[in-house]
């Protein structure tokens, strides 16, 4: 009745911003991401007939009442699918700052889904697991499959799922995650996305994403890093243009974020193939090939205002682990 799972955070190169269905978390567009070795969640779930209510704890941090309620909703979906009424104890641990735009909810709901079903002995296909993870947090579906994952937007709950396009060892690219602010972001992705239709730039982005998905698939297929990086940066800037033109505007970048972006552009002008991408927060993901990681990291480290650097390679997806947190 007890199981633990480890799930990676993921970084989207073609990003998800905006929902077609709020409750089902159906996205407005397809997205593509890579799982990260340096940022993950471990979660232990135990269903116990002696419990009268669910309990949810995070080691080294604190969940808000709202976050606890979201986890309990996830448990309820798992119980309904598995045909159980048992209450559970959930303990979770992150290796990176929660809420700082580094996809803690993605790894969190991927780990909860996998550990929850395993604890009840219910075997689900990978596709179905991605659907349950998506219902907790959209981008969580991409943390279930290995390596480089595509999330098809679909038209209903069953057709909106993620799958692995390439395994983790397919391509040695790196994500140097530069943390500039560990605090919780002010506007959550759920709240921010609700206003997406107020952006006059949304239609143009939705129109551009199918082409970008085709380009990034081709870039991955050919291992063409310049093509890969440029379409990644293009989509990042476009998503932030949508965010910044929403009403009210969402500005996630800090002055340090912008300094790092400028630094990446400078390195590129000096001949190093390196690109950035940024989620709903001020932290910057710097993408380069394996051989260039030391020199890129060395130059970035010297910039003022950096709190922490997390080094990532492509990671495998969520999986069961034998060590429990309690
Ligand atoms: O699934 P959420 O609510 O964590 O939203 C993720 C949104 C972005 O990180 C900004 C983009 C993405 O595709 O991961």
Boltz pocket constraint, residues with backbone or C-beta under 6 A from the ligand:
constraints:
  - pocket:
      binder: B
      contacts: [[A, 10], [A, 11], [A, 12], [A, 14], [A, 15], [A, 16], [A, 17], [A, 31], [A, 101], [A, 103], [A, 105], [A, 106], [A, 137], [A, 138], [A, 139], [A, 140], [A, 189], [A, 190], [A, 278], [A, 279], [A, 280]]
      max_distance: 6.0
